[in-house]
Amino acid sequence: MRIRCEAVLAICLAASPGIATKAQELLESPAPANDQAMLRLSITKASSKRGEIAFLPKPAFREPWWKLDKDVTALGIIHAAASLMDGVSTRQSPNEFHEADPADRLFLGREPTWSRMILLGTLEIFGTALLAQRMKHSRWKVARRLYVAPQIVLIGMHTYAGGHNVVLTSNYLASR
């Protein structure tokens, strides 16, 4: 109830500057009850000549933390495809080849299993997408400009590793 009254008074204040003093007194005088939440509205300034509103407050609506933008989602799908290619080519390579990347070997082991690759790949893809989303909506200009960098770098790494595995496997099979 209090929120609606304040909104009506703010609109009246913007439309008719003649009631500005009375509306300001009504907005400041009563204290809200303990069970009521008080919403503070910024009072808009109206021009007395034309009756135009000079300032409109921005809506304070935020998306949930897990909702991703379209471009971040598209890069996430490409990242998932590159990771899948890398994982399949790693598992299909002959037994003589093992995981060469030291960072991957730390988490996946020398001979990666499907369960570990799927779990850690999903965490990597979703975590990178969340990082890109946070960077895209950052208050720093540099982070906003470089928000695609983490996803692009990991897509390139997985694509290179998958292609390298295919070349090594084909060379190994051709030499036998």
C-alpha positions in Angstrom: 0.0 0.0 0.0 2.8 2.4 0.9 4.7 1.6 -2.3 1.6 2.5 -4.4 1.0 5.7 -2.6 4.6 6.8 -3.1 4.5 5.9 -6.8 1.2 7.9 -7.3 2.7 10.9 -5.4 5.8 10.8 -7.5 3.8 10.8 -10.7 1.7 13.6 -9.5 4.8 15.5 -8.5 6.2 15.0 -12.0 3.0 16.1 -13.7 2.1 19.1 -11.6 4.8 21.1 -9.9 2.2 23.1 -7.9 1.7 20.2 -5.4 5.4 19.6 -5.0 5.6 20.8 -1.4 2.6 18.9 -0.2 3.8 15.7 -1.8 7.2 16.1 -0.4 5.7 16.5 3.1 3.6 13.4 2.7 6.5 11.3 1.4 8.8 12.3 4.3 6.4 12.5 7.3 4.9 9.0 8.0 7.2 6.3 9.2 6.4 2.8 7.8 5.2 0.1 10.2 7.6 -2.7 11.3 6.1 -5.3 8.9 6.1 -3.0 5.8 9.0 -2.6 3.5 9.6 0.9 2.4 10.6 1.6 -1.1 12.5 4.9 -1.7 11.8 6.4 -5.0 13.9 9.0 -6.5 11.8 12.1 -7.1 11.7 13.1 -10.7 12.2 16.7 -11.7 9.5 18.2 -13.9 9.9 21.3 -16.0 7.4 24.0 -15.0 7.3 25.3 -18.6 6.3 22.1 -20.5 5.5 19.5 -17.8 8.2 17.2 -19.1 9.9 14.6 -16.9 13.6 15.3 -16.8 14.8 12.0 -15.2 13.3 8.5 -15.2 14.9 6.0 -12.7 16.4 2.8 -14.2 14.6 -0.4 -13.4 16.6 -2.6 -11.0 16.0 -6.0 -12.7 18.8 -8.5 -12.9 18.9 -11.8 -14.6 19.7 -14.9 -12.5 23.5 -15.8 -12.3 23.0 -19.0 -14.4 21.2 -17.4 -17.3 23.7 -17.0 -20.2 23.6 -14.7 -23.2 23.2 -16.1 -26.7 26.7 -15.5 -27.8 28.2 -17.1 -24.6 25.9 -20.1 -25.1 26.9 -20.4 -28.7 30.6 -20.4 -27.8 29.8 -22.9 -25.0 28.3 -25.3 -27.6 31.3 -24.9 -29.8 33.5 -25.5 -26.7 31.6 -28.7 -25.9 32.0 -30.0 -29.5 35.8 -29.3 -29.4 36.1 -31.0 -26.0 34.1 -34.0 -27.2 36.4 -34.3 -30.2 39.4 -34.1 -28.0 38.0 -36.7 -25.6 36.9 -39.2 -28.3 40.3 -38.9 -30.1 42.2 -39.4 -26.8 40.2 -42.5 -26.0 40.4 -44.0 -29.5 44.1 -43.6 -29.8 46.3 -46.7 -29.3 47.3 -47.8 -25.9 50.9 -46.5 -26.3 49.6 -42.9 -26.2 48.7 -41.3 -22.9 47.5 -37.9 -21.8 50.4 -35.6 -22.5 49.1 -32.3 -21.0 50.4 -32.0 -17.4 47.3 -30.0 -16.2 44.9 -32.6 -17.7 47.0 -35.4 -16.3 46.7 -33.9 -12.8 42.9 -34.2 -12.9 42.3 -37.0 -15.4 45.2 -39.3 -14.7 47.6 -40.9 -17.2 44.8 -42.9 -18.9 41.6 -40.9 -18.7 38.3 -42.7 -18.2 35.0 -41.6 -19.7 33.5 -40.7 -16.3 36.3 -38.4 -15.4 36.5 -36.8 -18.8 32.7 -36.1 -18.9 32.6 -34.7 -15.4 35.6 -32.5 -15.6 34.8 -31.4 -19.2 31.3 -30.4 -18.2 32.7 -28.4 -15.2 35.2 -26.8 -17.6 32.7 -25.8 -20.2 30.1 -24.4 -17.8 32.7 -22.7 -15.6 34.2 -21.0 -18.6 30.8 -19.9 -19.9 30.0 -18.4 -16.5 33.3 -16.6 -16.4 32.7 -15.2 -19.9 29.2 -14.1 -18.8 30.6 -12.3 -15.7 33.3 -10.7 -17.8 30.8 -9.5 -20.4 28.7 -7.7 -17.8 31.7 -6.4 -15.8 32.1 -2.8 -14.8 35.7 -2.8 -16.2 36.0 -2.0 -19.9 39.0 -4.3 -20.5 37.0 -7.3 -19.1 34.0 -6.4 -21.3 36.2 -6.3 -24.4 38.0 -9.6 -23.6 35.0 -11.7 -22.5 35.3 -14.2 -25.3 39.0 -14.9 -24.7 38.7 -17.7 -22.2 36.3 -19.7 -24.4 38.2 -19.0 -27.6 41.5 -20.1 -26.0 40.0 -23.4 -24.7 38.3 -24.1 -28.0 41.6 -23.7 -29.8 43.4 -25.9 -27.3 40.9 -28.7 -27.5 40.7 -28.5 -31.3 44.5 -28.6 -31.6 44.7 -31.5 -29.2 42.0 -33.5 -30.9 43.6 -32.9 -34.3 47.0 -33.8 -33.0 45.6 -37.1 -31.6 44.0 -37.9 -35.0 47.3 -37.3 -36.8 49.3 -39.4 -34.3 46.8 -42.3 -34.5 46.8 -42.2 -38.3 50.6 -42.1 -38.4 50.9 -44.9 -35.9 48.4 -47.1 -37.8 50.1 -46.4 -41.2 53.5 -47.4 -39.8 52.3 -50.8 -38.6 
